[in-house]
Structures are given as structure tokens and as C-alpha cells.
Amino acid sequence: MRHRFAPLVCLALVVACASVESGSFPTPDREYAGFSPAEAATLLSLEQIDGHPLYTMNQYAGYDYENYEGPSAAGEDISPNRDRDAWACSLFAALADPESRLFGRNFDWDYSPSLLLFSDPPDGYASAALVDIAYLGFDGSADLTDKPLDEVANLLDAHHIPFDGMNEAGLIIGMAAVAPGNVPVDPAKPTIGSLGVIRLMLDQASTVGEAIDLMAGVNIDFVGGPPLHYLMADRNGDSAVVEFYQGETYVFRGDAGWNLATNFLLAGVEAPAGQSRRYDTVWSQLESTGGVLDSEGAMSLLQSVARSDTQWSVVYSSTSGQIRVVMDRNYDRVYEFMLEPAG
């Protein structure tokens, strides 16, 4: 497990700094009925970091992509009564500086107890991903670390529904809800959930090009949630917004040192300017800096477009592996983690 995460409070910054050896897991001190040693070790690794809450957990238990029967697109029921105008995630990639390639994301949604999940599959890339665990049945009302394992067993499915994340190769992916665009379907291709495809890309792709190829090889199922589009970026400075419109797949590459997405389909408008205040704000800032931001500037930009329902703000660095997280717009308290880059 190539990461460091034991939190240490230092003024407004909470820094993560411990390590777990790749390919191993701590053997539980006793057997837990109904759980394999790897499953028990996964659940026992759960730690509460923030009272919103934010948890961390290490994924030691194995998994596959095909046999999951849980939430497809972030839950069996993803707030069907929520007004579409309230969809409000903001994502950007600031990539012009090879020494500081960053990806920022506000997750704006209903109250979301959250988990930063570290994974290191034996046949894939190590990664860190944020998960809204309300869609696994947790309401955030109690400290999950105090509960017996059978009451938190649903966390073993958290790896299936990453909302955003970064892998050790420097690939970063996030999603945002959009209006229906009529996703293409090919009966000859396997089908995967709209968040499960993020897991597939984090595990198996090292670049934006590889991620796009993986997406092209599957049908993406949006049943159970709103349609999504995806912003992705990599350590080489490549980026793309991938979306589905009128039965076709559209890929919008970032060729100016930056890229961004909010909650409208780029393929469905003549020009993005004026479609969203948040989009215009982020575009203006990235244009003025030429796509160059440091981690503090990236978090400040997220703060400038945050809303009352912003559940988390996260800045991923594909160059350093740094992950900086703010919960519930508490920008005076930043949690910092490290995912050690490959190579």
C-alpha cells in the first residue's frame, strides 16, 4: 500500500505521514466470523479523521468489476427529488507547470459522510479515492470505528463507487452530474456502473489516453443516478472531458494547459461561456494564470466557487502525489495525505 496517512495536527494543517508495505496487510489478532483475514484487516484499518465525518481506510480485500450488485451510479436512489439546478460540482485541471500539475474538485451534494480509500490491487495501480458513504447506508451520525465489523461491512463495497481519485501513475479522475445525453450502448461490450468505471480506470490506466480507451471498451450504466461526465488529467499534462450526447461519445482535450467541467454538457452548447458562474470563474482564473497554480491557489479557487452544499474540496497533485482535503467548507483545516508516485 503505497501511501502515508497517520494524521498529525499542526495548526490549520493536518498532515498524513505513515506507511504500509505494498502487497501485505496486518493480520487481525483474532478471527472475525463471516470475514476473511483481508476483509477484517480492511475494516479494522478504518480511522476517523474529521467530524463531518471523513474516514480513511485501506482496501486489503480483493474485488472484481463484474460481480458487484450494489449501487450503479452512486446509490440505489441518488436523490431523485433533488432539483437539477442544484447540481453543482466544480472540477479543474491546472497542468501548465510540469512541477505542479494539479486537479481540483468540489463535491456539491446532499450531506455526505466521506471515506478516503487507499487501494493497491496486485494487478493494478495503487490509488486513493474519495467515496460518499451515504450511498452505502451510513448517515454520519455515529463514529463507525466504534461499531462491530458486521455493522460496517458495507464499507467493503466502497471501492466500487469512487467519486474522484488519483492513482500512483498520476492519473486523476472526477465526475459531475449533467442532463441526460443518451449514452451509446453496444451489446457486444460489457457493462459497468458509472462510478465503477472510475475504479476501472484508476486501477488499469496510467494516462488519459489509456483511460479513454478503457471507457471505449465498456457500456456505462447510469441507472440509479444522474448522467455524468468525467474530467481526467495525468502526469504528462494531458487532460480530457469525456461525455455522452445524442448517442455519441465526445472527448474535449485541454490544449491550453488547463481544463475544467461543471454541470452542463460541453457537447450540448455552442460555447461554454455564460453557462455557469462557477465555470466562468474557474476559466477566468486558469486563463489569467496560464494554467499555473500551486496547491494553496488551487484550494483557494475551489473556495471561491464553493456553495453551502459543498461536502468536500480536494486538490490532487499528479506530480508529487499530495492530496489535500477540506470537509464542509472548513478551509482553515486542511487534511494532507501522500500517495507515493510510481517510478
N, C-alpha and C positions, 0 to 999 in steps of 0.2 A: 504494500500500500504506500504509494509514493506521495505522502503529504505530511504536513506538520499542523497540529491542531490543538494542543493543550493550551487553553486561554490564560493569559496573564493580563490583568488590568493595569494600565499605565495612563493616568489622566483620562483623556477622552478616547484613547485608543486601546482596543482590546486586541492583543497580538497572539497569534497561534504559533506554537513552537515546540512540537514533539514529533516523533516519527514512528511508523510501523513498517516493519520489513515486508517487502513485496512477496506475495505467494505464501504467507503464513498467517495464522490467527492465534490469539491466546486461547489455550484450551480451558474451557469452563471448569471450575473447581468441583462441579458435580454434574450429574446428568439431569436434564430437564425433560420431563415426559412430553412426548409429542414433537420434540425439536431435535434436529441433528446437532452435533457439536458446532458446526459452522453457523447454523441458524441461531443457536443460543449465543454464540460469540458476537454475531451481528447485533442482536437485540441488547446484549449486555454492554455493548460499546456506546449506547445512546447517552449523550450528555446534553443537559440544558445550558445554553449559552446566554440567552436573553429571555426576559419575561414576557415578550409579546405573545407567544414564545418563538425562539429559534433554538433548534436542536442540531447537533451533529451526530452522525452515525457512520460506521464503516460497514460496507457491504462485503461480508465474507462468504455468505451463502451463494451458491451458484444459481443461475437462472437461464432461461431461454426467451426467445421473442415470440414463439408461435403458440405456446400453450397457456397464455395468460387470458383469463376470462373476466377480469375486473374492468375498471374504467377505461374507456377507449380514448376519450379526448378530454381528460381531466375530471372524470367523475361520471357516475351513472346519471346524475342530474346536475348540470352545471348552471344553476340559477336561471331557469327558463323565463322567469318573470322579470329579470333584470333588463332595463331599457337599453337597447343597443347603443343609444347615445352615451351611455355611461361607460362603455368600453374605453379604456384609456391607458393602455400600456405604451411606454416610450422606449425605443431601443436605438442605439447608435454605435458605430464603429469608427474610431479615430485612429487612422493607420499610417499617416504620412511620415511619422518618425519611426524608423526601424528599431530604435532603442526603447520606444514606449508605444507599443501598439495595444490599444485599449478598446474594450467593449463595455458599454454602459446600458443598464436596463432598469426601468421602474416597472414593477408588477403592481398594477392598479386593479383591485378587485374587491370582493367581499372579504370580511375578516378571515385571515389565513394563518393559522399556526403552521410553522415552516420548519423544514429539515434541510440541512446541507449534508448531502450524502456523498461519501467518498467510495469509489468503486475501483477495483483493479482486477478485471477478468483475466484469466490465464491466457486467453486467445484474443485479447483486445487491449486498448489503451486505458490507462488509469485516468480517472476523471473525477470532477466534483460537480454536483448539480443541486440546484435548489428545487424543492418539492413543496407544494401546498398540501399538507397532510389532512386538511379538512376533507379532501376527497377520498381519504382512507378511513374516515369515520371519527376523526379526532377533533374536538371542539376547542381545545386550548384551555379548558377550564381547570385542569389539574396537571401537576408535574408527572409526565409519563415515566420518568426514571424511578418513581416510587411504586409503579404498578408491577404486578407479576407478569411474566413473559406472555402468558396466554392472553392478557388484556391489551398487549401492544403488538400482537403477532401480525396485524395488518401492515405494520411497517416493513415487513419482509417484501411487500409489493411496491415499495416506494420507488425502486429503480425503474419500474415500468412507466412512471409518469413524471419525468423531469420537465420543469417549466423553462429552465435555461441552464446552461452548464458549459464547462471547458474541459478539454482533455489534455493529457501531458504533451501531445504533439502541438498544442497551441490552437486547435480548432475550438471555436466558441459559437454557440447556437442559442437563440432565443426565439420566442413566438409572440404573436399578438393576434387578438380576435379581429375578424373583419366580416363584412357582409358576405352572404353566400356567393360563390363564384363558379359553381358547377365543376367540381373536381373530376378530372378524367379517370375512367375506370377501364382496366384491361383484364379480362377474365383469365388470361394466361399468367398474370403476376400474383404473387402472394399479397395478402392484405395485412396492414399493420395499423395500430392506432395512431392518432395524430400527435400524441406525446411519445408513444413508443418509438416512432421514427427518429425522434431526437436521441433516444437511448441508442438506437442502432447506429446513428452517425457518430455519436461520441465514442462508442466502443470500436467502430470499424474504420473511421475516416480520419486522415491526418490533415487534409486540405479541403478548401471549399470545393474544388473540382471533384474530389473523391466523394464528398458528401452529396453533391448534386447527382452524381452517378448512382449512388445508393438510393436516393429518393426516386430516381427514374426507374428503378427496378422493382418498385412496390406500388400497390394501391394504398392510399392513405384514407383511413376511415374516420370521418368526423361525427359519427353517430354518438350521441350523448353529450355533445358540446358544440360550441360555435365553430364555424370555419376559422382557420388560422392561416396566416402567412408567416414566413420564417426569415429572420436575418441571421446570416452566418459570416464569420470572418476567420482568418487564420494568421499564423505567424509570418507568412510571406507577404502580408499586406493585401491579400485578395479578400474580397467580400461579395456578397450577393443577397438580394431579397428574392426569395422563391415564393411564388403564389400561383393560384389556380383561378382561371377566369374563362367563362364560356367554353368549358370543356378542354381548355388548353393549359399547359404549364408555361409560366413566364419567369424568366430569370433576369433580374436587374443588377448588373455588376456595378460596383463602386469604382469609378475610374478617376476620381479626383482626390483620392487619399482619404475618403470617408464614405459612409453610407448610413442610412437610417430608415426607420419604419415606425409608424404609429398604427392607427386603426382604420385605414382605408386602403383599398386595393390600388396600387400604382397603375395596374393594367386597366383600371376602370375609369381613369381620369385623364384629361388632356394634359394637365400639368399639376404637380403636387402642391405648388404654392397656393395658399389660401384654403386648403382643405382642412387643416388642423392647426390651431395655435401652437400646440406642442411641437408639431413637425416644423413649423416655420421658425420657432425659437431655436430648436436644435440645429436646423440647417444654417441659420444665420450665424450661430456661434462657430460651427465647424468651418463654414466658409471664411469667417474672419480670421481664424487661426490656421487656415490651410490644412485642416485635418490633424493638427498637432495639439494634444492635451497631455498634461500629467495626471496622476491619479486623483489628486485633490481637485483639479479643474474639472475632471470628468464627473466626480461626485457632485461638485457644485452645479454643473449643468443639469444633472438629474434632479437636484433640489429645486432648480428654477422651474421645472416642469412637473413637479410632484403635485398630487392632489390630496384631498382629505382621505381618499381610499387607497393611497399608496401603501402597500403592505411591506414591500422591501425594495431597496435600491441596492444594486450590486455593480461593481466595477471589476471586470476580469482583465488581467494583463497576460496576453499571449506570449510576451517576451520574457517576463520574469516568473510567471506562474502565480503572481499575487492575486488574491481575491479579497475585496473589501466589501463588507455588507453593512447596511443600515436598516434597522427594523422600524416600521411605523413612523417614518419621517423624523426620527431622533438623530439628527445629523451631528450632534455633539458626541455621539457614541458610535464609533466605527469599529467593527469587528474585522480583524485581518487574519487571513489564512494563507497557506502556501501549498500549491500543488507543484511538485518539483518537475520542471520541464524535462522531457526525454532528450537524450543526446547531449 
